[in-house]
Each structure stands twice: as structure tokens, then as C-alpha cells.
């Protein structure tokens, strides 16, 4: 961490949030609406970049409604999902039914993130106490007597080095968090044996809102993202992508085509592809004096159950009420003790979700690694029996309800909200 003494442009704010992902943008809006001086920093020049989280579970829709933004969110290009389908060796199964969730939040939303993030930033910008700075890369934390008192960074648009002094720095800058790294916090990542190869498709390539297919040749999932785009994912063995590229796009197309031919014909080049490294984990600590981590900076989810967006947004909801109360009841850098409520609420919930995900990930990994060696006369009936029986068990029902509704109920604290003039 950096000490004071550098000749740079200095500004002050109560809270500095690093990272304009779902968690950072939701927290920015909530704090801005609560009258807290907030600066949101984003290292990219714009928000039109590749995001890997597309599903917003029913619990997130409830939280958006409490925030007063659900109607705006629903006006963005999206697909609704109520009964995602799974086909196993040619036989369809219904394993999840969002329509059974409490109304009116009895569905999920599949959408690209950039439009949502811009919406949240625009809503936060209605308040004079909020500032958004893009193209600003945080390089260090400022510290005094062991307390975090701000960040140092480079504003590439203004071509200047800046220091933003604050009472709290929130690291919401993702799985490769600079804030977490500079603070010397172990990310606690766990080993995984598979990766997910995403690729973009035109919307008309997908006939159903969300579907997965398991066949003897592998596992593919695909879903619509609105009127223009769709997304597909192909699970591969960890570290195998360079070899896949070496074999060429035609070979990959044939592999995917053996599972779902309609997708393969739309895969034209590796430029459509992006690789998601599956490295779940929970950081060793999330808080310090003047410091709080949330979202992927604090914990990384696997793709199982579509949890990443929801976990980050729930973090932001709990962080909001914790921060507002802490600012009122302390001076200077917020003491870690005032932030402990956030971690005590969120860590058990996160650990429960990660535990459930790891259980599903182990089964997924086994199949991805061994499907080539399973005789069809064994694999097909075994897999069909599994997916006919498992969704009816109480354990499976509890798992997907946890994924849809959250491991612990959280709600937006609207008591400190201020209205725009």
C-alpha cells in the first residue's frame, strides 16, 4: 500500500468503489440515493465488453423492484426464463420451474450486462453526490497507520495520476481484483478440472429461451439474450483450449454438432469464442479498516446454477445498509468492526452456495472428462434415470430454491433513500 507524499491530483469522497460490474453499480446507486458521496471507478473506457454472467434469478428481480428500477430493467432487451429445459440423450426433462416461485418474481431474466450497468450508472448520476470515472485504473491503495484511506490510480482520459481519498474503499473489481491483490488478501481459489467455452450466436439460432443438452459427445447449454443475440457454452477439459484451437474451428464445429447441430452451423470462427476459467473460491477476509470486498473480488462462483450476478447484487444490498450505518457512527476510515456485519451475513450464505455448486461441478467435471469412455448402452439409461429421479428429491429441490431465492433473505434498506429534485 502507498503512503502519502506523492505530488498528484487529489480528490475526496466518502466512498470509492472500484469496478463497475453488477455489484459495484448496484452499490453505487444505493449509496448515491442515500446521500453518500460516492465515486465509482472503472478501468475500461466503456462498458461494451464481454461479461460472463447473463442470468438474473428471481431474487434479483425482487431486489430490483425494491430499488425502484425493475420496470427500467424490464424495458432493456432480454429474454424471460420460466422453465429451462434439459435434454439427456434425446429425452427432455424439466428440472427447474421458476413459475413456482412467489409471484410476481416467478421468472428469471437472461440479458447482456452493459445496458443494465449503464442504466444503474445513469440512475446514480441523478444524484449530485455521485461521480463516475471511466478509463481509470487503480494501481494502489493509500494507507495511514494501517488504515486504507483511498486509492491511487491513472485516469487515461485526462492523462493524469489521481489520488482519491475516502473513508471506505470498496473492491468490486472482479475475480482478478487489484484492490484485493494490493491489500495482500488470498483469493482462496479452488481447483477445477473443467472450463467453459462461450460463443456468441444470432438470436434465431436458439429456439427456446434456455436449454442444456447432454449427449455421449459432451454437454452444451444455450439461451437467448433478447432480440439480437444468443449465447452458447461448451464444457471442456481444463487446459485443452490451445489444442482445440490448433485442431481448428471445423473440428470444434463437428464436436458441438454431434450434440446440437443447429448451434454448430452458426459457429464460424474462434473470434466468437471466449474462455471462462472456472476457479471458484472464497477470499480469506473481506473487510479491513477502510476496506470492503464484494462480488467476485471477495468470492468467485462457478457457472453451476447461474449465481454470480445474484451473489454480487446481494452483497451490494447488505453492504449498502452496513456502510450507511457505519458512516454515521464513526469518523475517519471506517473501522473493520463497523463492517463486520456485512461479512457475518454474507460469508455463511456464500459458503453454502459454493458448497452446493462444488457438488454439481464434481458431477459435471466427471462427465466432461470421461464421457468418451462410457459405452452408450450404459451412459444413456444411467443418465436418463438420474435426471428422472434427482429433480424430485428434497435435496435437489432445496438446492435450486437456494439458487433462485438466495441462501439467506436480504432486502434493500430504503430508510436513508433521498429522492431526486
Number of C-alpha atoms within 10 A of each C-alpha: 17 16 14 10 6 12 9 12 11 12 11 16 19 21 30 26 26 28 27 28 24 24 29 29 29 27 32 31 26 28 29 25 26 21 17 23 20 28 23 25 25 23 20 16 14 11 18 13 11 10 12 15 17 20 24 22 25 27 26 23 23 20 20 18 16 14 19 11 15 15 11 13 19 14 8 14 17 19 21 18 25 19 19 18 20 20 16 22 18 13 12 16 16 13 18 18 16 20 16 13 16 13 11 10 19 19 22 22 23 23 25 25 21 17 15 21 20 16 18 22 21 14 20 25 17 15 22 14 18 23 19 18 17 19 17 26 23 23 15 19 25 20 19 13 7 12 21 27 28 28 25 23 19 17 19 15 11 10 10 12 19 21 22 22 23 25 23 29 31 25 27 32 27 24 19 12 19 21 27 26 13 13 16 10 16 13 23 16 17 12 10 17 18 23 24 21 17 20 21 18 25 16 17 12 20 20 12 15 21 23 20 19 19 21 19 20 15 21 21 22 18 25 27 29 25 19 12 12 19 24 24 22 22 19 21 21 16 16 12 11 15 8 9 14 14 9 11 12 15 14 13 17 19 14 16 22 16 14 20 21 13 14 20 19 14 15 20 13 14 13 9 13 16 16 16 16 16 21 19 21 23 21 19 13 17 24 23 22 21 24 27 28 28 29 26 26 27 31 28 28 26 23 19 18 19 18 25 23 23 26 27 26 25 26 26 27 23 20 26 23 22 18 22 17 14 20 19 9 10 12 10 14 25 28 21 17 11 19 22 15 16 23 22 10 16 19 18 13 18 24 15 16 22 22 13 19 21 19 11 15 21 14 10 16 19 13 19 22 16 12 17 12 10 12 10 14 8 9 17 19 12 12 14 18 12 12 18 15 11 13 17 11 9 9 10 16 15 13 19 18 16 20 22 24 19 23 19 13 11 16 14 18 17 14 8 15 15 14 10 9 5
